Amino acid sequence: MLSTVYSSGLFGIDGFVVTVECNGTSRIPAFELVGLPDLAVKEAKERVKTACENSGFRFPSMELMINLAPADRRKEGSGFDVSILLGILKCGGIIRHNVDFSDKCFVGELSLSGELRSVKGVLCMCVAARAAGFREFYAPADNAGEAAAVEGIKVYSVKNVKELVSHLNGEKLMTPVECDRRSFEESTRSNGLDFADVKGQKLAKRALEIAAAGGHNILLIGPPGTGKSMLSKRLPSILPPLTFDEAIETTKIHSVAGTMPEGTSLITTRPFRSPHHTMSAVSLVGGGTNPLPGEVSLAHNGVLFLDELPEFPKLVTDTLRQPLEDRRVTITRANGRVTYPCSFMLVGAMNPCRCGYYGHPTKPCTCSQNDVKRYISKISGPLLDRIDIQIELPSLSYEELSTNSERGESSAEIRERVAKAREFASKRTSGDEMNRIYCNAQLDSSAIRKYCVMDDTAELLLKNAYDKMGMSARGYDRVMRVARTIADLDGAEIIGARHIAEAIQYRSLDKKYWG
């Protein structure tokens, strides 16, 4: 007897449907598994047999041949266990012959007791199942909430094999899992850290507000203890809330990487990734034998914070160039090519020298001039050219730090202005259906010419600054994007001299530190 069950595999963040064909014949008992399986799939034979018996079902005494189609595509992971067992149970008559599997997709790993264990990438698999026309998707209980975020398909939460077989035979039906949109919207508003906790540094706060409003990359430079890390960690609190579509995109990446927080079915807040400077290039951009997303992709729709930026190996930081431009990473291996999205805000923080006190008004710097140059030169010109805003943080005075000093603006107040600026910008670009532009940092050269209109005074000011500062063409575009964001915060359609002047100010550290 031949039975056909459907499952889903994973390649990158894209799922694909796998047809599990099970043929049982009355011969000497045997169990063969073909279809280009990896070691984890091959070991499913022992898990399936033991789980079947411990669930109270008799494992069929027949020759079993399992084929995972398409046979020319490698199958990886343990998510095919459930579909393999269901095919065997239908061949053995334990699942009724009239049960129709044509509109159902099953994913899950089996424990020896018959319980279903969670697997990676369930959200991606459910999206693939819906695209293939399936109407029902069965996932482990720990993954069902994640899959339920996909609209247009019924998702069932399965705890064990016995419960699933009872449902399929019509004995005790399960209820589909629903996605609670209201709780999602409420959870996007919650954030712990607040800008009001940071005293002083008004210029840095202004720069971070502009960065948040336009999605710009930013570099913070200053001696130890000036609040660089403190400010950077609070940046997500002033970014606009994740939309539901952004949450789905972000969750897909974290689901594939296996980095979903425990008990969480959907990423509801913008990611904040802060890797240590000892990381490798593969850890940053992704890779491995079976390519997994790196930190740049895990920060998609959020913030990638690189503290002590010059301490990162130059080889590692230079790998950021292409992701910052293209907002995606393509990893090529012998078995295929995987593309991961990586639209993130880069926030770098660094000391002005190795000891940290170069240019400090009271503490002497112990570094020689050559040491300072060597330390600063660890950040390459091409990477620096991709950072829109550079801001220097001075040491705080006692008056600024004292408990009696005035409390600053809260993140909620700043976030409101950021949201208004983004809404103002989105109305301007809403008619551009060819290029989906979510923030000013994504404006290309043609969009800059179209949307960044200056008055005569602003144009003359930028021309003079371009000649004196020796800007590159990319540097010119960066100034225009930042000026466009500053104008958006003011609610101005035309970029004025004041907007250009402030944008140029955020590029002035090129001259001071890098010559």
C-alpha positions in Angstrom: 0.0 0.0 0.0 1.2 3.5 -0.8 0.4 6.6 1.3 1.5 10.2 0.7 2.0 12.7 3.5 3.3 16.3 3.1 5.9 18.1 5.2 8.2 21.1 4.7 11.9 21.6 4.6 14.1 24.7 4.9 16.8 26.4 2.8 17.9 29.7 4.1 14.7 31.5 5.2 12.7 29.9 2.4 10.6 26.8 3.1 9.8 24.2 0.5 7.2 21.4 0.4 8.5 17.8 0.8 6.3 14.9 -0.3 6.8 11.9 2.0 5.9 8.8 0.1 5.5 5.6 2.2 5.1 2.2 0.5 4.4 -0.8 2.7 4.4 -4.4 1.4 3.8 -7.8 3.2 7.4 -9.0 3.1 10.2 -9.5 5.5 10.2 -6.5 7.8 12.6 -3.7 6.7 12.7 0.0 6.9 14.5 2.1 4.2 14.7 5.9 3.9 15.7 7.5 0.6 15.5 11.0 -1.0 18.9 12.6 -0.2 18.5 12.7 3.7 21.2 14.0 6.0 22.2 12.2 9.1 19.5 13.7 11.3 16.8 12.5 8.8 18.3 9.0 8.6 18.2 8.7 12.4 14.4 9.3 12.2 13.9 5.5 11.6 14.8 4.7 15.3 12.9 7.7 16.7 9.8 6.9 14.6 9.7 3.2 15.6 10.1 3.8 19.3 7.7 6.8 19.4 5.1 4.7 17.6 5.3 1.8 20.2 5.4 4.2 23.2 2.3 6.0 21.9 0.4 2.7 22.2 0.4 1.8 18.5 1.7 -1.4 17.0 4.5 -0.7 14.5 3.6 -2.4 11.2 5.5 -5.6 10.5 6.1 -5.1 6.8 8.7 -3.9 4.4 8.7 -0.1 4.4 10.2 2.2 1.8 10.1 6.0 2.6 10.9 8.5 -0.2 11.4 12.2 0.5 10.6 14.1 -2.8 12.0 16.0 -4.6 14.8 13.4 -4.4 17.5 15.7 -5.8 17.2 18.3 -3.0 19.0 17.7 0.3 16.7 17.2 3.3 18.1 18.4 6.6 16.9 18.4 10.2 14.5 16.4 12.3 11.2 18.1 11.2 10.2 15.2 9.0 9.6 12.7 11.8 5.9 13.2 12.2 5.1 13.0 8.5 7.1 9.8 8.2 5.3 8.2 11.1 1.9 9.2 9.8 2.6 7.6 6.4 3.6 4.4 8.2 0.5 4.4 10.4 -1.7 4.9 7.3 0.0 2.0 5.6 -0.6 -0.1 8.7 -4.3 0.8 8.9 -4.0 2.6 12.2 -5.0 5.9 10.5 -8.2 5.3 8.5 -7.7 4.9 4.7 -10.3 7.6 4.0 -8.3 10.3 5.8 -7.2 12.9 3.2 -3.7 14.3 3.6 -3.7 16.3 0.4 -4.5 19.6 2.1 -2.4 19.0 5.3 1.2 19.7 6.1 3.0 18.2 9.1 6.2 19.4 10.8 7.8 18.2 14.0 10.5 16.1 15.7 9.5 13.1 17.7 10.8 12.2 21.2 11.0 8.5 22.1 7.8 9.0 24.2 5.8 10.2 21.3 5.8 13.8 22.3 6.5 16.5 19.6 9.6 18.6 20.0 10.0 22.1 18.5 12.0 22.6 15.3 13.7 25.6 13.7 12.1 27.7 11.0 8.5 26.7 11.5 7.2 30.2 10.4 9.1 29.9 7.1 7.7 26.4 6.6 4.1 27.5 7.3 4.5 30.3 4.7 5.7 27.8 2.1 2.8 25.5 3.0 0.3 28.3 2.5 1.9 29.3 -0.8 1.6 25.7 -2.0 -2.1 25.7 -1.4 -2.3 23.7 1.9 -5.2 24.6 4.2 -4.0 23.0 7.4 -0.6 23.1 9.1 0.3 20.9 12.1 3.2 22.0 14.3 4.6 21.1 17.7 2.9 23.0 20.6 6.0 25.1 21.2 6.0 26.3 17.6 2.3 26.6 16.9 2.0 30.2 18.1 4.8 31.2 15.7 3.1 29.5 12.7 -0.3 31.0 13.7 1.0 34.4 12.6 0.6 33.3 9.0 -2.8 34.2 7.7 -4.9 32.1 5.3 -4.1 28.7 6.8 -5.3 26.8 9.9 -2.6 26.0 12.3 -3.0 23.2 14.9 -0.9 22.8 18.0 0.2 19.1 18.5 1.5 17.8 21.8 1.9 14.1 21.0 1.3 11.4 18.4 -1.7 9.9 20.1 -3.5 13.3 20.1 -2.7 13.8 16.4 -3.9 10.3 15.3 -7.2 10.8 17.3 -7.8 14.1 15.5 -7.1 12.7 12.1 -9.4 9.7 12.7 -12.2 12.1 13.7 -12.4 10.8 17.3 -11.3 13.9 19.2 -10.9 17.1 17.1 -8.4 19.8 18.0 -9.0 23.5 17.8 -6.9 25.7 15.5 -4.6 28.2 17.1 -5.4 31.9 16.6 -2.9 34.8 16.4 -3.8 37.6 18.9 -3.2 40.8 16.9 -4.3 42.9 19.9 -1.6 41.5 22.2 1.0 42.0 19.4 0.2 45.7 19.2 0.3 46.1 22.9 3.7 44.3 23.2 5.3 46.6 20.5 4.7 49.6 22.8 6.5 48.1 25.8 10.2 49.1 26.3 12.4 49.1 29.4 15.2 51.6 28.8 14.4 55.3 28.6 16.3 58.3 27.3 15.2 60.3 30.3 17.7 58.3 32.4 20.6 59.8 30.4 21.8 63.1 31.8 23.4 65.7 29.6 24.7 64.9 26.0 21.9 67.0 24.3 23.8 67.0 21.0 24.2 63.3 21.0 20.5 62.8 21.8 19.7 65.1 18.9 21.9 63.1 16.6 20.3 59.8 17.7 16.9 61.3 17.1 17.9 62.2 13.5 19.4 58.7 13.0 16.2 57.1 14.2 14.0 59.3 12.1 15.9 58.5 8.9 17.3 55.1 9.7 20.9 56.5 9.4 24.1 54.7 10.6 25.8 56.6 13.4 29.3 56.6 15.1 29.7 57.9 18.7 33.2 59.0 19.7 34.2 60.0 23.2 36.3 59.2 26.3 35.2 56.4 28.7 32.2 57.0 30.8 30.5 59.6 28.6 27.4 57.5 27.9 28.1 56.0 24.5 26.8 52.5 25.3 24.0 53.9 27.5 22.6 56.0 24.7 23.1 53.3 22.1 21.1 50.7 24.1 18.2 53.2 24.3 18.0 53.8 20.6 15.4 51.0 20.0 13.1 52.8 22.5 12.7 55.8 20.1 12.4 53.8 16.9 8.9 53.4 15.5 7.1 50.1 16.6 7.5 47.1 14.4 4.7 46.6 11.9 3.1 43.1 11.7 4.9 42.5 8.4 8.2 43.5 9.8 7.6 41.3 12.8 7.0 38.3 10.5 10.3 39.1 8.5 12.3 39.4 11.7 10.8 36.3 13.3 11.6 34.2 10.2 15.3 35.0 10.5 15.4 34.3 14.3 13.3 31.1 13.8 15.8 29.7 11.3 18.8 30.7 13.5 17.2 29.1 16.6 17.5 32.4 18.5 13.8 32.9 19.4 13.4 33.8 23.1 11.9 31.0 25.1 8.1 31.2 25.3 8.0 33.7 22.4 6.0 33.0 19.2 6.7 36.4 17.5 9.4 39.0 17.7 7.5 42.2 18.7 10.3 44.6 19.5 13.1 45.8 17.2 16.2 43.6 17.6 19.3 45.1 19.3 22.4 43.0 18.6 25.6 43.8 20.4 28.3 41.2 19.5 31.7 41.1 21.2 34.7 42.3 19.3 36.3 38.8 19.2 33.7 37.6 16.8 34.7 36.2 13.3 33.6 37.5 9.9 31.3 34.4 9.5 29.6 35.2 12.8 29.0 38.7 11.6 27.6 38.2 8.1 26.6 34.5 8.3 27.9 31.3 6.8 28.8 27.8 7.8 28.5 24.5 5.9 24.7 24.9 6.1 24.6 28.7 5.9 22.9 30.3 8.9 22.2 34.1 9.4 24.9 36.2 11.0 24.5 39.2 13.4 23.8 41.6 10.5 20.7 39.5 9.6 19.7 38.9 13.2 19.6 42.7 13.5 17.2 43.1 10.5 14.7 45.8 11.2 16.6 46.8 14.3 20.0 48.0 15.5 23.5 46.4 15.2 25.7 48.0 18.0 29.4 47.5 17.7 31.0 48.8 20.9 34.7 49.5 20.9 34.6 49.5 17.1 38.4 49.8 16.5 38.9 46.6 18.5 37.1 44.5 15.9 39.5 43.0 13.3 39.6 45.1 10.2 38.8 42.1 8.1 35.6 41.7 10.1 34.4 45.3 10.0 35.2 45.6 6.2 32.7 42.8 5.6 30.0 45.3 6.5 30.5 47.3 3.4 28.3 45.3 1.1 25.5 44.6 3.6 25.3 48.3 4.4 24.8 49.1 0.7 22.6 46.3 -0.5 20.7 45.5 2.7 21.0 41.8 2.1 23.7 39.1 2.3 24.2 36.4 -0.2 26.2 33.3 1.0 27.4 30.9 -1.6 28.2 27.3 -0.8 28.7 24.1 -2.9 25.1 23.0 -2.2 23.5 26.3 -3.2 23.2 30.0 -2.5 21.3 31.6 0.3 20.2 35.2 0.6 19.3 36.8 4.0 17.9 40.3 4.4 19.9 42.7 6.6 18.3 46.1 6.7 19.6 47.4 10.0 20.9 50.6 11.6 24.7 50.4 12.4 25.7 52.1 15.6 29.4 52.2 16.4 31.0 53.5 19.6 34.7 54.1 20.1 37.3 55.9 22.2 39.4 58.5 20.4 42.6 56.5 21.2 43.6 53.3 23.0 43.9 54.9 26.5 40.6 56.8 25.7 41.7 60.4 26.7 43.0 61.9 23.5 41.8 65.5 23.5 40.4 65.3 27.0 40.3 68.7 28.8 41.6 67.4 32.2 43.0 63.9 31.9 46.3 63.5 29.9 46.5 61.1 27.0 49.3 58.5 27.4 49.3 57.6 23.7 51.9 58.9 21.2 50.7 60.6 18.0 51.5 57.5 16.0 49.6 55.3 18.4 46.5 57.6 18.0 46.8 57.4 14.2 47.3 53.6 14.3 44.2 53.2 16.5 42.0 55.5 14.4 43.1 53.9 11.1 41.6 50.6 12.1 38.4 52.0 10.8 38.8 52.0 7.0 37.7 55.0 4.8 35.1 53.0 2.8 33.4 51.9 6.1 33.5 55.4 7.5 32.0 56.7 4.2 29.0 54.5 4.9 28.3 56.1 8.3 25.9 59.0 7.9 26.4 60.7 11.3 29.5 61.1 13.4 29.1 62.7 16.8 31.6 63.5 19.6 30.5 63.1 23.2 32.3 65.3 25.7 32.9 64.5 29.4 30.1 65.6 31.6 30.4 68.2 34.3 29.4 67.7 37.9 26.4 69.9 37.5 25.1 67.8 34.6 25.5 64.6 36.6 24.1 65.8 39.9 20.8 64.4 41.1 19.3 67.9 41.2 19.8 68.4 37.5 16.8 68.6 35.2 15.4 65.3 33.9 15.7 64.9 30.2 13.0 64.1 27.6 11.5 60.6 27.8 11.8 58.1 25.0 8.1 58.3 24.4 8.3 62.1 23.5 11.2 61.6 21.2 9.6 58.6 19.6 6.5 60.6 18.8 8.6 63.2 16.8 10.4 60.3 15.1 7.1 58.7 14.1 5.8 62.0 12.7 9.0 62.6 10.7 8.8 59.1 9.2 5.1 59.6 8.4 5.9 62.9 6.7 8.6 61.2 4.6 6.4 58.2 3.7 3.7 60.5 2.3 6.3 62.0 0.0 7.5 58.6 -1.3 4.2 56.7 -1.2 3.7 57.0 -5.0 7.0 55.4 -5.7 5.9 51.8 -6.1 8.9 50.6 -8.0 11.3 51.3 -5.1 9.9 50.6 -1.6 11.4 53.3 0.6 10.8 53.0 4.3 13.2 55.6 5.5 15.5 58.3 4.1 18.7 56.1 4.6 17.3 54.0 1.7 17.2 56.9 -0.8 19.4 56.1 -3.8 21.0 58.7 -6.1 17.9 59.1 -8.3 15.6 59.4 -5.3 17.9 62.0 -3.8 17.6 64.1 -7.0 13.8 63.7 -6.9 13.0 64.2 -3.2 15.9 66.2 -1.8 15.1 69.7 -3.2 17.3 72.6 -1.7 16.8 76.3 -1.8 19.6 78.4 -3.4 21.3 79.3 -0.1 21.5 75.6 1.0 22.9 74.6 -2.4 25.7 77.2 -2.2 26.5 76.2 1.4 26.8 72.5 0.3 28.9 73.3 -2.7 31.4 75.2 -0.5 31.5 72.4 2.1 32.0 69.8 -0.7 35.1 71.5 -2.0 36.6 72.3 1.4 36.0 68.9 3.0 37.0 66.9 -0.1 33.8 64.8 0.1 33.3 61.7 -2.1 30.2 61.2 -4.1 28.9 58.8 -1.5 29.7 61.4 1.2 27.6 64.0 -0.7 24.7 61.6 -0.8 25.0 60.9 2.9 24.8 64.7 3.7 21.7 65.0 1.5 20.0 62.1 3.2 20.7 63.4 6.7 19.6 67.0 5.6 16.4 65.5 4.2 15.7 63.8 7.6 16.4 67.0 9.5 13.9 68.9 7.2 11.3 66.1 7.8 11.6 66.6 11.6 10.9 70.3 11.0 8.0 69.4 8.6 9.7 71.2 5.7 9.4 70.0 2.1 12.3 72.2 0.9 15.8 71.6 2.5 17.1 74.9 3.8 20.6 76.2 4.7 20.0 75.4 8.4 19.3 71.7 7.6 22.4 71.4 5.4 24.6 73.1 8.0 23.5 70.7 10.7 24.0 67.7 8.4 27.5 68.9 7.5 28.3 69.2 11.2 27.7 65.5 11.6 30.4 64.8 9.0 33.1 67.1 10.6 34.9 64.4 12.6 36.3 63.0 9.3 38.6 66.0 9.2 39.5 66.0 12.9 40.4 62.3 13.4 41.0 60.9 9.9 42.4 63.9 8.2 
